[in-house]
Every structure is written in C-alpha cells, then in structure tokens.
Amino acid sequence: MTTTPATDPTTTLTEIVLPGVVDPDGLIVNHRPVPIPASGQALVELLASGVSFAENAMRRGRYPGQPKFPFVLGYDLVGTVTDVGPRIDRSLVGQRVASVVKTGGWSTHTVHDTRDLIPVPETLDPAAIEAVLLNGITAWQMLHRKAHARAGQTILVHGASGGVGTVLVQLARHAGIRVIGTGSPRHHDALRALGIEPFDYRDPALVDHVRALAPSGVDAVFDNIGGASFSRSFAQLAPGGTLIGYGTAGLLDNDDTGNVILIIAGILGRFAQWSALPNHGRSATFYNFWAGKTTTPARFRRRLATDLHHVLDLVAHGQITAPVADRIPLREASRALTLAQSGTGRGKVVLVP
C-alpha cells in the first residue's frame, strides 16, 4: 500500500485511491486539501465506512458502472456534518448523517449534496449503523418492496452469512418467514442461532435438501451467486414465487466471463424471458439499488431514508443485530479488503478514521 506525504491534518484529508486493477496491497493512501462545500452542499467528517463486495469487484474492474481509474473507493459512510455551503441552514452542522455514494466514501472528509444525507441516531454506534446502511436498505427493499414476502412463507437465501444475507435473514425471521439459508459450514451454527435452516452452498444435493423442506417450492429465492445458480434457483420456486438476483459473486474470480456489462445484460434478458413464459406466475428480477436515482430522484431519496429508518429502528430495539467483523483504520484499507474478501469474519468489515 503506497502512502503520499501527509501535511496539516486540520486542513488535509486522507483518502484511499484505487489506481487500477491491483491486489489489495496496491491501494494508495493519498492526502489533499479538505474541500470547501459549495451552495447546496455539506462537508462530512468520517466516522465509519464499510467494505463490501463492490470494492473487491471494482479493484478487479468487474463492477457495473464503476468510474475510470484512478478513483476513491467507498460505497457508503456515516459521519458528522462539519460545515455547509452558502444558503444551507447551519443547524445541520454537528448532525450525524449517513450517505450511500457508490464511490468516494473512503476519505476522512467528503462533500455531499445535502439532499443525499440521511439523519441517523446519535445513540447508535456509527459502525453498527454502517453495518446495516447499504446492506440493510438492500435487504429491506428486496424482501418487502421486490419479493413482497409475508408471514408464513418460506424463502431461500444464498449468501445467508454475508453482509446483505445476515440482515436479510433477520428481517425475514422478524416478519414471521421461514428461512432456508446457504453459506460456508463454519457459519452454520450462527445461522441456526438466528432460526435459519442452513446448508452448504457447494453441496451437490442442495436442490434435494431444499425440496425436502419445501416440497411445493419456496416462495422466493435471493441469489447472489449468479451463473448456473440463477437457473437452479428459478427451478426451486413455488407457483407465484419470485427469484431476486442480487449479485454475481460466483463469477468474480472467473477471468473467462468477459465484459461485466454484457454479463448483466445477459442476466436481465434471461430474467425477462423467464418472467414472460407461462410458468405458474413465477417471476425473476435483478435487484438494482440505484433504480430511480436519475428518473425520480426525490422518490429515490425518500425511499432510501424510509427503508434505512425501518432497519435502524429494529437495530435500536434489539430485534435485529448488526455484527461488525472488525474495525480497521482507514489507512489500513488494504488489510480490510483482504479480510472482507476472505469471508472468514461474520458481519461487516468497517473502516474508521
């Protein structure tokens, strides 16, 4: 990991730059002047930022819509507003906020459009908020806005011990939904403790195991593996069931998969085909966190704030937990990426300033 010389920390920010397709130790710790917020903007000082599948995909050049190299990593963040631009109410200064930014979050100071900032409770640990920020919104929207799952149903969650999966299975259990989950065997005890029926995602008899528990099929499958797994997942649906694709983790290490944009286009085409066929009302959709961002931005922002507050309320009342695998200093982002990629920790790897 390369570090540029630091100057005065009161006027200089620290950020983590991805220079190109590199291993985790190829990240650059950069320093530059703290920006001044313009009209409509706020300056936010970092309290916590997460490490997710997205950052590890971006460093391989395999994340849809990622910017050209070099750029600052960091999909989401929690921080404190320290300054605002002209014509912005200064009462915002000092407030704790969260934001989902896709890139740029791995920095001690960031500038945001104030409309993109979501107020979050001072009473919750910033790392705990971070653990359910991107993951919690994603899980809530997939379960309630896309699958419309309800009490008494049975769902299958691939990646049940991952960042999104850990929140998703808890939200489902809280809603009275039976959950079958896949994950590495080392996480099965933790999944059982949450009321999940776990299986190894690599088990060749997985389809048979799921069918034994849900003979008529499951009401929804949440699949982050991709490839052939999508076809198996669709075949496991009950009449009227829904497949929600939310990742392609199984393709990340495959150098022969080709252009990632073409891969996603192919998935969308296949999902549309499945949904159009006479198949007892079964449907398939690929979840897009950013849907509506440019076409209906005000609605998009309201939905994010509403859904995050639902999740944070459950965290605050102890009804779901937000496990943090480790808290690692921002300057050690390479180590954080390596840990997150290993899958050995349970919960979110969080960077702190």
C-alpha angles and dihedrals in degrees: 000000000000122000127198118212115278126225133186107344091209092063101024129073128208119223138173114236126199103211098187141305100338143145115261091268089059093075118116125226103215133187127203138151118293107254124239114235116243128212110311093016138108132202113229125197113213123252099161140351128184136235112222144166087271096066093050089048092048094053087058092046090245105117119104113246097007114154125249117279132296106050141133116264126222126109099199142001148189119216150138124268108240101171141006135207129244118305093017119122106254091214084084089071110101095023121129112235142172131214138182108216107159090221135020100046097113094083133099089232130028135176119225142179100254089229089067094056119099117201112233132190120277088211095068125079108256090228090054090051090049090051091062100031106093092009095048096047090047093049094046094049095047094048100040108019100036109025095027087210117186142188116295095028127116123228136183117220119193113202089027092163094047128097098274094029094056091057095038095055091048092050089049094049090047088055092052096256123144111235131205109188137189127210144123113309091242088069098046096096091053090049092050089052087059091052095258125141101225133204135174108260089217094056107120089212093054094114090053092048092052092046090052090056095040108027093178093046133261124289094230139005123203107200125186096165102076130188115065090355090073091059092048091047093051090050090055095059122113118228107291091019126141133223114209114193112201105166149358100228091147090063098047096091095040110100092188097065095092130210111007093216090056090048092055091045089053091050092050091049092050092047091050090050093052092048092049096052122090097260107144094275096304115151140185131207135172110226115236114191091197098051108136095015093121102023100046105011098165092051090045091054093046091051093051093049093045095048094045091051090052090055096042090051089057090048092049091052094047093245093124129019130224106213116203112205093197143335111229128181114255091241088062095056091132090063090047092052091050092050093047091048092051093063090213096120125073113230135006124334104224129199117215128189 
